[in-house]
């Protein structure tokens, strides 16, 4: 009678390898419903969209709804015309419309047209705003220092406050 133990072991190893590969694929793939955006410009206190076009030198919040995913990063990175503004974690926030998952960064624009982009886990959303010039003699706000935009590689160390001068470790 032939010994079937080696072939049964190979079948067992193959099934186990396939199951592990399937589990890794399922856990690492982002959910199909995960999105980022829309991108909005709000007043700095978060009370909604300004009544008029943004003005150069004024402080605003740039916000984006985002995905909470325990496996991938909950960090959203914001860009102004392709230049990084900052990265922000994406905590769930309870507002007047219920729980909203969004991130925001502060932004002091210059006059002109700006394409604002929010990016999270390979997904992006954009909006274009036209910023009007400030009145003569007005004092512009300073762009606040915010985390992100410089971690390098695939890790955004700025978003976890590990860059020199941050309040992290």
Number of C-alpha atoms within 10 A of each C-alpha: 3 4 7 8 9 9 10 11 11 11 12 12 12 12 12 12 12 12 12 12 12 11 11 11 11 11 13 10 10 16 11 6 6 13 19 23 21 16 23 20 24 21 17 18 9 14 9 12 15 14 8 8 12 24 21 20 22 20 21 24 21 25 24 28 21 29 27 18 14 8 10 14 15 21 24 29 26 32 19 20 13 11 12 16 25 24 27 21 20 22 15 15 12 10 9 7 6 8 10 16 18 24 28 26 23 21 24 19 24 18 14 12 14 17 14 23 28 30 20 23 18 8 13 19 17 19 15 15 15 16 19 17 14 16 10 6 6 10 10 15 14 12 15 13 11 17 24 25 18 15 16 10 7 6 11 20 17 21 24 19 17 16 17 9 8 14 10 11 9
